[in-house]
Amino acid sequence: MTLIIHDWGGPIGIGAFLKVPERVSNLVVLNSTVFPMPKEGLRYDKNYPVKGFAWSKFPKVIPNNFWGPFASFAIFYNPDDPQELVQNIPNILNLAREGGGIVEDESIAQKFFREQFLSDKNVMSSKRLVLQTPVWGHGNVYKEPTLGERDTTPFYHFIQENISKLWGPNGQNIGVRAVLGKWDPSAKDEVIDQWIENLPQLEGHVKEFQNASHFIEEIEPEAIANAIIDVANLT
């Protein structure tokens, strides 16, 4: 199979398939990582999406009933003017009270993303993951009301210790491609270097889009399709 990963689907997908590594022939990376998030450049806990307004801190200040409109605006945001996000927060909250989105030309994907947060459980799950973004790839210990204390550290260590051994040039040497929207910490140069260090066959096969944000699928679907066709030799 060709495994295509995005966001938290990176750790989830790779973590699952490294247990049956022979089933994967190719990997396509879309704005995701399984490695400790470097401190250089854009950071979820410091300067993304805007300096002084860290993504990982928003769950603590945005009320649950406003999370959908806010998160959908922020995550689909066009990075031409990052300060616009901050300026729009009052507007976000006002429109959220009416139960809708905050952009006139809201895309189907953005509407779908927003409406999932009509569920309180989805809001809490999303906020928990956003709060964990600063330790993405590092692992952390936290308490879950039903399951008790959870520790993600061994999970990440398993991935980091095995991905190169099993899928790198000295293992199965799987095909690897990446299509990345650069206005996102998971696509910064330091993260790309981590991917190439572990899967050297990726070098020369990274497509970067400077003015694209997190949901690269909504911005450059053709580039992603071409990457899949190329790596899986479907031409």
MDAnalysis code that builds the backbone (N, CA, C; Angstrom):
import MDAnalysis as mda
import numpy as np

u = mda.Universe.empty(705, n_residues=235, atom_resindex=np.repeat(np.arange(235), 3), trajectory=True)
u.add_TopologyAttr("name", ["N", "CA", "C"] * 235)
u.add_TopologyAttr("resid", np.arange(1, 236))
u.add_TopologyAttr("resname", ["MET", "THR", "LEU", "ILE", "ILE", "HIS", "ASP", "TRP", "GLY", "GLY", "PRO", "ILE", "GLY", "ILE", "GLY", "ALA", "PHE", "LEU", "LYS", "VAL", "PRO", "GLU", "ARG", "VAL", "SER", "ASN", "LEU", "VAL", "VAL", "LEU", "ASN", "SER", "THR", "VAL", "PHE", "PRO", "MET", "PRO", "LYS", "GLU", "GLY", "LEU", "ARG", "TYR", "ASP", "LYS", "ASN", "TYR", "PRO", "VAL", "LYS", "GLY", "PHE", "ALA", "TRP", "SER", "LYS", "PHE", "PRO", "LYS", "VAL", "ILE", "PRO", "ASN", "ASN", "PHE", "TRP", "GLY", "PRO", "PHE", "ALA", "SER", "PHE", "ALA", "ILE", "PHE", "TYR", "ASN", "PRO", "ASP", "ASP", "PRO", "GLN", "GLU", "LEU", "VAL", "GLN", "ASN", "ILE", "PRO", "ASN", "ILE", "LEU", "ASN", "LEU", "ALA", "ARG", "GLU", "GLY", "GLY", "GLY", "ILE", "VAL", "GLU", "ASP", "GLU", "SER", "ILE", "ALA", "GLN", "LYS", "PHE", "PHE", "ARG", "GLU", "GLN", "PHE", "LEU", "SER", "ASP", "LYS", "ASN", "VAL", "MET", "SER", "SER", "LYS", "ARG", "LEU", "VAL", "LEU", "GLN", "THR", "PRO", "VAL", "TRP", "GLY", "HIS", "GLY", "ASN", "VAL", "TYR", "LYS", "GLU", "PRO", "THR", "LEU", "GLY", "GLU", "ARG", "ASP", "THR", "THR", "PRO", "PHE", "TYR", "HIS", "PHE", "ILE", "GLN", "GLU", "ASN", "ILE", "SER", "LYS", "LEU", "TRP", "GLY", "PRO", "ASN", "GLY", "GLN", "ASN", "ILE", "GLY", "VAL", "ARG", "ALA", "VAL", "LEU", "GLY", "LYS", "TRP", "ASP", "PRO", "SER", "ALA", "LYS", "ASP", "GLU", "VAL", "ILE", "ASP", "GLN", "TRP", "ILE", "GLU", "ASN", "LEU", "PRO", "GLN", "LEU", "GLU", "GLY", "HIS", "VAL", "LYS", "GLU", "PHE", "GLN", "ASN", "ALA", "SER", "HIS", "PHE", "ILE", "GLU", "GLU", "ILE", "GLU", "PRO", "GLU", "ALA", "ILE", "ALA", "ASN", "ALA", "ILE", "ILE", "ASP", "VAL", "ALA", "ASN", "LEU", "THR"])
u.atoms.positions = np.array([
    [0.831, -1.194, 0.000],
    [0.000, 0.000, 0.000],
    [0.867, 1.245, 0.000],
    [0.281, 2.339, -0.449],
    [0.898, 3.656, -0.346],
    [0.222, 4.371, 0.811],
    [0.978, 4.684, 1.837],
    [0.460, 5.333, 3.044],
    [0.581, 6.843, 2.886],
    [-0.547, 7.542, 3.008],
    [-0.576, 9.003, 2.882],
    [-0.943, 9.576, 4.235],
    [-0.089, 10.436, 4.779],
    [-0.295, 10.922, 6.142],
    [-0.423, 12.441, 6.184],
    [-1.242, 12.902, 7.118],
    [-1.418, 14.332, 7.347],
    [-1.707, 14.559, 8.825],
    [-1.115, 15.643, 9.383],
    [-1.409, 16.056, 10.748],
    [-1.139, 14.902, 11.729],
    [-2.072, 14.683, 12.700],
    [-1.879, 13.605, 13.675],
    [-1.959, 12.228, 13.012],
    [-2.433, 12.202, 11.763],
    [-2.426, 10.943, 11.028],
    [-1.023, 10.424, 10.777],
    [-0.017, 11.296, 10.910],
    [1.372, 10.855, 10.761],
    [1.771, 9.877, 11.847],
    [1.723, 10.298, 13.111],
    [2.025, 9.357, 14.190],
    [1.066, 8.166, 14.216],
    [-0.229, 8.411, 13.976],
    [-1.205, 7.320, 14.027],
    [-0.926, 6.299, 12.928],
    [-0.798, 6.781, 11.685],
    [-0.595, 5.879, 10.561],
    [0.734, 5.156, 10.593],
    [1.799, 5.902, 10.818],
    [3.124, 5.286, 10.843],
    [3.270, 4.400, 12.071],
    [2.742, 4.860, 13.207],
    [2.807, 4.038, 14.416],
    [2.129, 2.702, 14.239],
    [1.010, 2.686, 13.489],
    [0.291, 1.434, 13.247],
    [1.033, 0.553, 12.247],
    [1.466, 1.128, 11.133],
    [2.021, 0.303, 10.060],
    [3.470, -0.114, 10.283],
    [4.176, 0.548, 11.190],
    [5.519, 0.055, 11.526],
    [5.444, -1.284, 12.260],
    [4.263, -1.635, 12.728],
    [4.076, -2.949, 13.360],
    [3.853, -4.034, 12.308],
    [3.488, -3.619, 11.097],
    [3.377, -4.539, 9.944],
    [4.078, -3.856, 8.770],
    [5.367, -3.571, 8.888],
    [6.067, -2.694, 7.939],
    [6.085, -3.203, 6.507],
    [6.011, -4.518, 6.330],
    [6.080, -5.086, 4.982],
    [4.865, -4.735, 4.127],
    [3.807, -4.232, 4.746],
    [2.590, -3.898, 4.003],
    [2.698, -2.542, 3.301],
    [3.716, -1.756, 3.633],
    [3.852, -0.418, 3.065],
    [4.962, -0.397, 2.016],
    [4.598, 0.048, 0.816],
    [5.568, 0.191, -0.273],
    [6.002, 1.637, -0.456],
    [5.101, 2.576, -0.135],
    [5.390, 3.993, -0.353],
    [4.770, 4.843, 0.758],
    [5.348, 6.029, 0.938],
    [4.870, 6.973, 1.947],
    [4.794, 8.358, 1.320],
    [3.654, 9.035, 1.485],
    [3.494, 10.414, 1.034],
    [3.185, 11.263, 2.264],
    [4.037, 12.233, 2.533],
    [3.934, 13.066, 3.738],
    [3.294, 14.403, 3.394],
    [2.240, 14.752, 4.098],
    [1.557, 16.041, 3.947],
    [1.504, 16.720, 5.313],
    [2.232, 17.771, 5.513],
    [2.188, 18.553, 6.749],
    [1.961, 17.693, 7.990],
    [2.956, 16.891, 8.285],
    [2.894, 16.017, 9.454],
    [4.318, 15.694, 9.885],
    [4.440, 15.199, 11.090],
    [5.749, 14.748, 11.546],
    [5.583, 13.682, 12.619],
    [6.626, 12.882, 12.787],
    [6.659, 11.877, 13.856],
    [7.888, 12.087, 14.735],
    [8.575, 13.207, 14.503],
    [9.821, 13.491, 15.212],
    [9.632, 14.635, 16.214],
    [10.525, 14.762, 17.195],
    [10.415, 15.863, 18.153],
    [10.415, 17.210, 17.436],
    [9.414, 18.013, 17.691],
    [9.286, 19.296, 17.013],
    [10.470, 20.201, 17.361],
    [11.284, 20.613, 16.374],
    [12.440, 21.477, 16.651],
    [12.010, 22.823, 17.220],
    [12.906, 23.442, 17.987],
    [12.601, 24.716, 18.621],
    [12.815, 25.899, 17.683],
    [13.533, 25.673, 16.573],
    [13.789, 26.754, 15.634],
    [12.553, 27.047, 14.784],
    [12.471, 28.284, 14.276],
    [11.420, 28.640, 13.330],
    [10.032, 28.692, 13.948],
    [9.024, 28.428, 13.111],
    [7.644, 28.447, 13.586],
    [7.428, 27.416, 14.680],
    [6.704, 27.824, 15.725],
    [6.415, 26.921, 16.847],
    [4.968, 27.080, 17.282],
    [4.330, 25.951, 17.598],
    [2.938, 25.972, 18.040],
    [2.771, 26.668, 19.377],
    [3.853, 26.741, 20.160],
    [3.747, 27.329, 21.497],
    [4.376, 28.713, 21.589],
    [4.711, 29.317, 20.424],
    [5.414, 30.593, 20.500],
    [4.957, 31.606, 19.448],
    [5.090, 31.270, 18.174],
    [4.888, 32.282, 17.133],
    [4.030, 31.816, 15.964],
    [3.224, 30.776, 16.181],
    [2.308, 30.316, 15.145],
    [0.899, 30.243, 15.728],
    [-0.105, 30.831, 15.075],
    [-0.060, 31.472, 13.762],
    [0.478, 32.899, 13.770],
    [0.512, 33.537, 14.951],
    [1.009, 34.896, 15.046],
    [1.865, 35.000, 16.300],
    [2.954, 35.761, 16.211],
    [3.808, 35.953, 17.370],
    [2.990, 36.529, 18.523],
    [3.074, 35.879, 19.676],
    [2.326, 36.325, 20.840],
    [0.958, 35.691, 20.951],
    [0.517, 35.016, 19.876],
    [-0.760, 34.307, 19.883],
    [-0.504, 32.865, 19.471],
    [-0.043, 32.068, 20.422],
    [0.389, 30.710, 20.124],
    [-0.796, 29.760, 19.996],
    [-0.762, 28.907, 18.994],
    [-1.830, 27.958, 18.709],
    [-2.126, 27.083, 19.917],
    [-1.084, 26.640, 20.617],
    [-1.279, 25.716, 21.737],
    [-1.937, 26.367, 22.940],
    [-2.022, 27.691, 22.946],
    [-2.629, 28.391, 24.081],
    [-4.100, 28.750, 23.831],
    [-4.535, 28.700, 22.581],
    [-5.909, 29.093, 22.269],
    [-6.963, 28.239, 22.968],
    [-6.756, 26.913, 23.160],
    [-7.796, 26.137, 23.842],
    [-8.135, 26.650, 25.236],
    [-7.212, 27.360, 25.857],
    [-7.436, 27.863, 27.205],
    [-8.219, 29.176, 27.225],
    [-8.280, 29.861, 26.058],
    [-8.915, 31.187, 26.044],
    [-10.147, 31.247, 25.153],
    [-10.311, 30.280, 24.239],
    [-11.488, 30.270, 23.360],
    [-12.541, 29.354, 23.966],
    [-13.729, 29.866, 24.286],
    [-14.792, 29.028, 24.858],
    [-15.167, 27.879, 23.917],
    [-15.650, 26.807, 24.489],
    [-15.982, 25.616, 23.704],
    [-16.961, 25.909, 22.573],
    [-17.988, 26.718, 22.848],
    [-19.006, 26.965, 21.821],
    [-18.505, 27.868, 20.696],
    [-17.309, 28.470, 20.873],
    [-16.712, 29.288, 19.818],
    [-15.572, 28.556, 19.109],
    [-15.257, 27.357, 19.585],
    [-14.074, 26.664, 19.063],
    [-14.202, 26.342, 17.569],
    [-15.361, 25.911, 17.117],
    [-15.541, 25.547, 15.717],
    [-15.285, 26.703, 14.770],
    [-15.996, 27.838, 14.921],
    [-15.736, 28.987, 14.041],
    [-14.298, 29.478, 14.126],
    [-13.739, 29.522, 15.344],
    [-12.372, 30.006, 15.480],
    [-11.375, 29.060, 14.825],
    [-11.458, 27.761, 15.161],
    [-10.480, 26.800, 14.650],
    [-10.552, 26.687, 13.137],
    [-11.765, 26.723, 12.572],
    [-11.893, 26.604, 11.124],
    [-11.303, 27.821, 10.422],
    [-11.469, 29.007, 11.027],
    [-10.869, 30.203, 10.438],
    [-9.352, 30.146, 10.533],
    [-8.829, 29.773, 11.698],
    [-7.388, 29.785, 11.925],
    [-6.671, 28.724, 11.098],
    [-7.238, 27.519, 11.017],
    [-6.529, 26.412, 10.390],
    [-6.572, 26.492, 8.867],
    [-7.609, 27.177, 8.321],
    [-7.706, 27.356, 6.872],
    [-7.178, 28.718, 6.438],
    [-6.605, 29.429, 7.368],
    [-6.260, 30.827, 7.149],
    [-5.209, 31.015, 6.061],
    [-5.413, 32.011, 5.197],
    [-4.421, 32.379, 4.195],
    [-3.369, 33.267, 4.855],
    [-2.092, 32.903, 4.769],
    [-1.058, 33.595, 5.554],
    [-0.563, 34.909, 4.974],
    [-1.281, 35.527, 4.025],
    [-0.799, 36.775, 3.449],
    [-0.562, 37.839, 4.529],
    [-1.443, 37.895, 5.510],
    [-1.310, 38.875, 6.590],
    [-1.679, 38.213, 7.909],
    [-0.715, 37.570, 8.579],
    [-1.016, 36.846, 9.823],
    [-1.693, 37.708, 10.882],
    [-1.384, 39.009, 10.897],
    [-1.972, 39.876, 11.914],
    [-3.490, 39.967, 11.768],
    [-3.986, 39.681, 10.566],
    [-5.430, 39.732, 10.341],
    [-6.163, 38.741, 11.229],
    [-5.497, 37.627, 11.549],
    [-6.116, 36.629, 12.419],
    [-6.432, 37.232, 13.781],
    [-5.477, 37.956, 14.344],
    [-5.668, 38.582, 15.653],
    [-6.770, 39.633, 15.577],
    [-6.740, 40.432, 14.522],
    [-7.728, 41.504, 14.372],
    [-9.138, 40.951, 14.215],
    [-9.251, 39.722, 13.726],
    [-10.562, 39.137, 13.461],
    [-11.142, 38.378, 14.651],
    [-10.385, 38.237, 15.727],
    [-10.896, 37.456, 16.855],
    [-12.219, 38.005, 17.395],
    [-12.387, 39.343, 17.582],
    [-13.712, 39.829, 18.036],
    [-14.817, 39.465, 17.054],
    [-14.514, 39.558, 15.759],
    [-15.503, 39.211, 14.740],
    [-15.828, 37.722, 14.793],
    [-14.802, 36.919, 15.027],
    [-14.989, 35.471, 15.146],
    [-15.991, 35.175, 16.263],
    [-15.792, 35.796, 17.401],
    [-16.640, 35.520, 18.556],
    [-18.070, 36.019, 18.336],
    [-18.212, 37.179, 17.685],
    [-19.553, 37.699, 17.420],
    [-20.332, 36.788, 16.479],
    [-19.678, 36.364, 15.410],
    [-20.344, 35.507, 14.440],
    [-20.579, 34.112, 15.005],
    [-19.673, 33.680, 15.884],
    [-19.830, 32.354, 16.480],
    [-21.096, 32.282, 17.316],
    [-21.482, 33.410, 17.909],
    [-22.709, 33.429, 18.710],
    [-23.936, 33.111, 17.848],
    [-23.795, 33.389, 16.540],
    [-24.902, 33.118, 15.630],
    [-24.852, 31.700, 15.082],
    [-23.803, 30.954, 15.442],
    [-23.724, 29.551, 15.069],
    [-23.199, 29.282, 13.681],
    [-22.585, 30.254, 13.033],
    [-22.094, 30.048, 11.673],
    [-20.609, 30.266, 11.542],
    [-20.156, 30.280, 10.281],
    [-18.755, 30.557, 10.010],
    [-18.517, 32.051, 10.003],
    [-17.280, 32.453, 9.741],
    [-16.973, 33.876, 9.801],
    [-16.472, 34.420, 8.472],
    [-16.513, 33.586, 7.427],
    [-16.110, 34.065, 6.111],
    [-17.279, 33.859, 5.141],
    [-17.460, 34.835, 4.249],
    [-18.583, 34.782, 3.317],
    [-18.446, 33.636, 2.323],
    [-17.207, 33.388, 1.878],
    [-16.968, 32.362, 0.874],
    [-16.441, 31.075, 1.518],
    [-17.039, 30.685, 2.630],
    [-16.616, 29.486, 3.350],
    [-16.684, 28.269, 2.428],
    [-15.568, 27.543, 2.332],
    [-15.520, 26.371, 1.469],
    [-16.277, 25.207, 2.109],
    [-16.585, 24.206, 1.296],
    [-17.260, 23.016, 1.817],
    [-16.397, 22.366, 2.892],
    [-15.081, 22.277, 2.638],
    [-14.184, 21.645, 3.606],
    [-14.143, 22.425, 4.911],
    [-14.092, 23.758, 4.807],
    [-14.053, 24.591, 6.008],
    [-15.347, 24.461, 6.802],
    [-16.478, 24.416, 6.103],
    [-17.773, 24.252, 6.768],
    [-17.844, 22.891, 7.464],
    [-17.373, 21.852, 6.787],
    [-17.366, 20.504, 7.359],
    [-16.486, 20.457, 8.612],
    [-15.303, 21.096, 8.513],
    [-14.378, 21.144, 9.646],
    [-15.023, 21.862, 10.827],
    [-15.688, 22.988, 10.552],
    [-16.318, 23.775, 11.622],
    [-17.456, 23.013, 12.279],
    [-18.294, 22.376, 11.453],
    [-19.505, 21.761, 11.994],
    [-19.230, 20.508, 12.814],
    [-18.050, 19.906, 12.662],
    [-17.752, 18.753, 13.513],
    [-17.714, 19.164, 14.985],
    [-17.466, 20.450, 15.240],
    [-17.347, 20.926, 16.609],
    [-18.689, 21.333, 17.211],
    [-19.776, 20.960, 16.536],
    [-21.087, 21.048, 17.182],
    [-21.196, 19.965, 18.250],
    [-20.293, 18.986, 18.175],
    [-20.201, 17.933, 19.190],
    [-19.229, 18.354, 20.282],
    [-19.694, 18.369, 21.526],
    [-18.825, 18.740, 22.644],
    [-17.630, 17.807, 22.765],
    [-17.849, 16.516, 22.477],
    [-16.744, 15.557, 22.571],
    [-15.652, 15.873, 21.545],
    [-16.063, 16.274, 20.346],
    [-15.079, 16.637, 19.328],
    [-14.308, 17.888, 19.734],
    [-14.995, 18.833, 20.363],
    [-14.318, 20.041, 20.831],
    [-13.251, 19.681, 21.854],
    [-13.599, 18.872, 22.832],
    [-12.652, 18.521, 23.884],
    [-11.485, 17.709, 23.333],
    [-11.775, 16.810, 22.394],
    [-10.707, 16.022, 21.776],
    [-9.757, 16.928, 20.997],
    [-10.319, 17.852, 20.226],
    [-9.503, 18.778, 19.451],
    [-8.640, 19.652, 20.353],
    [-9.251, 20.194, 21.396],
    [-8.497, 21.057, 22.313],
    [-7.363, 20.287, 22.983],
    [-7.611, 19.036, 23.351],
    [-6.572, 18.236, 23.984],
    [-5.386, 18.062, 23.043],
    [-5.662, 17.780, 21.767],
    [-4.581, 17.602, 20.799],
    [-3.833, 18.909, 20.556],
    [-4.563, 20.027, 20.475],
    [-3.908, 21.318, 20.267],
    [-3.004, 21.655, 21.454],
    [-3.475, 21.372, 22.664],
    [-2.644, 21.612, 23.851],
    [-1.365, 20.770, 23.823],
    [-1.406, 19.627, 23.126],
    [-0.242, 18.736, 23.074],
    [0.733, 19.078, 21.954],
    [0.393, 20.028, 21.077],
    [1.268, 20.307, 19.941],
    [2.697, 20.710, 20.323],
    [2.941, 21.412, 21.432],
    [4.333, 21.741, 21.763],
    [5.201, 20.511, 22.043],
    [4.583, 19.390, 22.435],
    [5.370, 18.185, 22.727],
    [5.200, 17.143, 21.626],
    [4.713, 17.591, 20.469],
    [4.540, 16.704, 19.317],
    [5.871, 16.020, 19.003],
    [5.881, 14.711, 19.013],
    [7.088, 13.951, 18.718],
    [7.977, 13.716, 19.927],
    [7.777, 14.494, 20.985],
    [8.568, 14.313, 22.204],
    [7.916, 13.280, 23.123],
    [6.594, 13.287, 23.139],
    [5.864, 12.452, 24.084],
    [5.527, 13.237, 25.334],
    [4.435, 12.840, 25.995],
    [4.041, 13.531, 27.215],
    [3.140, 12.633, 28.058],
    [2.998, 13.007, 29.302],
    [2.125, 12.292, 30.222],
    [0.937, 13.193, 30.542],
    [-0.271, 12.646, 30.462],
    [-1.455, 13.424, 30.783],
    [-2.527, 12.486, 31.333],
    [-3.515, 13.069, 31.981],
    [-4.594, 12.263, 32.556],
    [-5.831, 12.336, 31.663],
    [-6.395, 11.180, 31.386],
    [-7.618, 11.073, 30.601],
    [-8.709, 10.588, 31.546],
    [-9.868, 11.271, 31.579],
    [-10.889, 10.956, 32.589],
    [-11.293, 9.491, 32.649],
    [-11.391, 8.844, 31.503],
    [-11.846, 7.450, 31.478],
    [-10.688, 6.464, 31.587],
    [-9.592, 6.744, 30.873],
    [-8.487, 5.783, 30.777],
    [-7.413, 5.986, 31.845],
    [-7.458, 7.127, 32.525],
    [-6.450, 7.391, 33.547],
    [-5.205, 8.022, 32.959],
    [-4.061, 7.815, 33.599],
    [-2.816, 8.438, 33.149],
    [-2.322, 7.793, 31.864],
    [-1.988, 8.637, 30.893],
    [-1.497, 8.164, 29.605],
    [-0.108, 8.718, 29.364],
    [0.752, 7.935, 28.734],
    [2.114, 8.368, 28.422],
    [2.383, 8.042, 26.958],
    [2.538, 9.073, 26.119],
    [2.767, 8.862, 24.690],
    [4.241, 8.682, 24.338],
    [5.138, 8.818, 25.319],
    [6.576, 8.760, 25.043],
    [7.019, 7.444, 24.413],
    [6.639, 6.272, 24.963],
    [7.069, 5.014, 24.337],
    [6.573, 4.863, 22.898],
    [5.387, 5.383, 22.616],
    [4.827, 5.315, 21.270],
    [5.725, 6.047, 20.275],
    [6.114, 7.287, 20.617],
    [6.984, 8.055, 19.732],
    [8.363, 7.424, 19.628],
    [8.889, 6.910, 20.731],
    [10.205, 6.259, 20.694],
    [10.190, 5.065, 19.760],
    [9.103, 4.297, 19.776],
    [8.981, 3.141, 18.878],
    [9.092, 3.578, 17.416],
    [8.390, 4.645, 17.064],
    [8.435, 5.145, 15.687],
    [9.840, 5.609, 15.327],
    [10.421, 6.441, 16.182],
    [11.715, 7.052, 15.884],
    [12.846, 6.035, 15.840],
    [12.710, 4.961, 16.584],
    [13.755, 3.929, 16.590],
    [13.634, 2.960, 15.421],
    [12.467, 2.926, 14.783],
    [12.238, 1.894, 13.769],
    [12.000, 2.398, 12.354],
    [11.641, 3.649, 12.174],
    [11.256, 4.111, 10.846],
    [12.402, 4.003, 9.847],
    [13.589, 4.416, 10.233],
    [14.720, 4.317, 9.319],
    [15.171, 2.873, 9.139],
    [15.206, 2.140, 10.243],
    [15.644, 0.735, 10.206],
    [14.773, -0.114, 9.279],
    [13.459, 0.146, 9.317],
    [12.528, -0.694, 8.557],
    [12.221, -0.156, 7.164],
    [12.150, 1.176, 7.021],
    [11.715, 1.761, 5.746],
    [12.804, 2.533, 5.031],
    [13.965, 2.728, 5.676],
    [15.054, 3.455, 5.053],
    [15.821, 2.609, 4.051],
    [16.914, 3.151, 3.478],
    [17.691, 2.437, 2.457],
    [18.237, 1.089, 2.913],
    [18.495, 0.936, 4.212],
    [19.004, -0.340, 4.717],
    [17.884, -1.306, 5.104],
    [16.645, -0.856, 4.933],
    [15.492, -1.721, 5.185],
    [14.770, -1.994, 3.879],
    [13.502, -1.626, 3.820],
    [12.708, -1.874, 2.621],
    [12.931, -0.821, 1.530],
    [13.550, 0.297, 1.909],
    [13.824, 1.386, 0.965],
    [12.547, 1.796, 0.224],
    [11.517, 2.073, 0.986],
    [10.231, 2.423, 0.387],
    [10.323, 3.758, -0.351],
    [9.421, 3.971, -1.302],
    [9.356, 5.263, -1.964],
    [8.764, 6.306, -1.045],
    [9.314, 7.517, -1.069],
    [8.834, 8.585, -0.185],
    [8.729, 9.895, -0.963],
    [7.628, 10.597, -0.767],
    [7.418, 11.924, -1.336],
    [6.814, 12.811, -0.247],
    [6.968, 14.132, -0.415],
    [6.359, 15.083, 0.528],
    [5.781, 16.254, -0.253],
    [4.584, 16.686, 0.129],
    [3.945, 17.882, -0.426],
    [3.531, 18.735, 0.765],
    [4.117, 19.922, 0.885],
    [4.007, 20.671, 2.132],
    [3.569, 22.115, 1.914],
    [2.649, 22.580, 2.771],
    [2.327, 23.993, 2.862],
    [3.235, 24.604, 3.916],
    [4.068, 25.552, 3.509],
    [5.151, 26.013, 4.378],
    [4.700, 26.886, 5.537],
    [3.485, 27.418, 5.488],
    [3.049, 28.265, 6.606],
    [2.454, 27.374, 7.695],
    [3.329, 26.565, 8.267],
    [2.912, 25.593, 9.271],
    [4.178, 25.013, 9.909],
    [4.240, 24.909, 11.238],
    [5.449, 24.370, 11.873],
    [5.839, 22.978, 11.397],
    [4.856, 22.153, 11.005],
    [5.183, 20.790, 10.586],
    [5.866, 20.744, 9.232],
    [5.966, 21.894, 8.553],
    [6.594, 21.925, 7.233],
    [7.864, 22.777, 7.210],
    [8.335, 23.203, 8.375],
    [9.537, 24.051, 8.374],
    [10.762, 23.232, 7.988],
    [11.816, 23.921, 7.596],
    [13.014, 23.259, 7.071],
    [13.594, 22.241, 8.050],
    [13.549, 22.579, 9.334],
    [14.128, 21.680, 10.334],
    [13.382, 20.347, 10.408],
    [12.068, 20.376, 10.172],
    [11.281, 19.140, 10.160],
    [11.582, 18.337, 8.890],
    [11.708, 19.033, 7.757],
    [12.070, 18.347, 6.512],
    [13.415, 17.649, 6.670],
    [14.350, 18.312, 7.320],
    [15.675, 17.705, 7.554],
    [15.548, 16.421, 8.379],
    [14.642, 16.403, 9.349],
    [14.439, 15.195, 10.154],
    [13.914, 14.043, 9.296],
    [12.961, 14.359, 8.415],
    [12.435, 13.328, 7.519],
    [13.541, 12.753, 6.642],
    [14.357, 13.645, 6.056],
    [15.414, 13.201, 5.137],
    [16.511, 12.445, 5.881],
    [16.797, 12.859, 7.106],
    [17.803, 12.142, 7.894],
    [17.380, 10.698, 8.143],
    [16.100, 10.482, 8.368],
    [15.597, 9.145, 8.657],
    [15.221, 8.360, 7.407],
    [14.763, 9.076, 6.381],
    [14.399, 8.436, 5.112],
    [15.106, 9.193, 3.992],
    [16.409, 8.930, 3.789],
    [17.208, 9.702, 2.824],
    [16.667, 9.660, 1.405],
    [15.884, 8.632, 1.081],
    [15.330, 8.538, -0.269],
    [14.322, 9.645, -0.570],
    [13.927, 10.409, 0.440],
    [13.029, 11.545, 0.237],
    [13.740, 12.725, -0.409],
    [15.050, 12.830, -0.256],
    [15.790, 13.988, -0.759],
    [15.544, 14.165, -2.256],
    [15.225, 15.398, -2.637],
    [14.925, 15.698, -4.030],
    [13.489, 15.446, -4.415],
    [12.681, 15.000, -3.463],
    [11.283, 14.684, -3.744],
    [10.338, 15.422, -2.794],
    [10.701, 16.655, -2.416],
    [9.870, 17.473, -1.536],
    [9.315, 18.644, -2.328],
    [7.995, 18.743, -2.392],
    [7.331, 19.875, -3.029],
    [6.889, 20.843, -1.934],
    [7.393, 22.083, -1.997],
    [7.072, 23.069, -0.980],
    [6.285, 24.228, -1.595],
    [5.219, 24.638, -0.908],
    [4.397, 25.752, -1.370],
    [4.420, 26.831, -0.301],
    [5.118, 27.922, -0.599],
    [5.450, 28.931, 0.400],
    [4.220, 29.610, 0.990],
    [3.195, 29.871, 0.197],
    [2.029, 30.612, 0.679],
    [0.841, 29.713, 0.979],
    [1.120, 28.445, 1.207],
    [0.061, 27.496, 1.546],
    [0.142, 27.170, 3.030],
    [-1.018, 26.892, 3.614],
    [-1.063, 26.627, 5.051],
    [-1.289, 25.145, 5.333],
    [-1.841, 24.844, 6.479],
    [-1.869, 23.482, 7.003],
    [-2.605, 22.482, 6.118],
    [-3.790, 22.851, 5.629],
    [-4.579, 21.912, 4.818],
    [-4.146, 21.988, 3.357],
    [-2.973, 21.457, 3.088],
    [-2.407, 21.475, 1.751],
    [-3.307, 20.743, 0.762],
    [-4.104, 19.794, 1.234],
    [-5.010, 19.051, 0.356],
    [-6.032, 19.964, -0.314],
    [-6.435, 21.025, 0.379],
    [-7.431, 21.948, -0.154],
    [-6.811, 22.984, -1.084],
    [-5.487, 23.087, -1.061],
    [-4.799, 24.140, -1.810],
    [-4.082, 23.587, -3.039],
    [-3.429, 22.435, -2.881],
    [-2.648, 21.852, -3.972],
    [-2.992, 20.373, -4.186],
    [-4.276, 20.069, -4.449],
    [-4.653, 18.661, -4.632],
    [-3.960, 18.007, -5.820],
    [-3.723, 18.779, -6.892],
    [-3.083, 18.197, -8.068],
    [-1.645, 17.778, -7.766],
    [-0.934, 18.592, -6.994],
    [0.441, 18.249, -6.632],
    [0.482, 16.973, -5.799],
    [-0.500, 16.811, -4.923],
    [-0.564, 15.597, -4.100],
    [-0.872, 14.384, -4.972],
    [-1.839, 14.534, -5.878],
    [-2.179, 13.439, -6.781],
    [-0.955, 13.031, -7.613],
    [-0.215, 14.024, -8.100],
    [0.973, 13.720, -8.899],
    [2.044, 13.016, -8.081],
    [2.179, 13.408, -6.808],
    [3.159, 12.751, -5.935],
    [2.794, 11.283, -5.721],
    [1.499, 11.018, -5.543],
    [1.042, 9.631, -5.363],
    [1.273, 8.818, -6.637],
    [0.907, 9.385, -7.776],
    [1.103, 8.710, -9.060],
    [2.579, 8.410, -9.285],
    [3.426, 9.382, -8.963],
    [4.869, 9.227, -9.180],
    [5.460, 8.152, -8.281],
    [5.211, 8.236, -6.975],
    [5.861, 7.320, -6.040],
    [5.341, 5.894, -6.199],
    [4.092, 5.753, -6.621],
    [3.507, 4.415, -6.774],
    [3.634, 3.892, -8.204],
    [4.340, 4.645, -9.066],
    [4.563, 4.238, -10.466],
    [3.245, 3.896, -11.165],
    [2.287, 4.819, -11.070],
    [0.972, 4.588, -11.652],
    [0.829, 5.207, -13.036],
    [1.888, 5.848, -13.561],
    [1.781, 6.538, -14.841],
    [1.605, 5.552, -15.979],
])
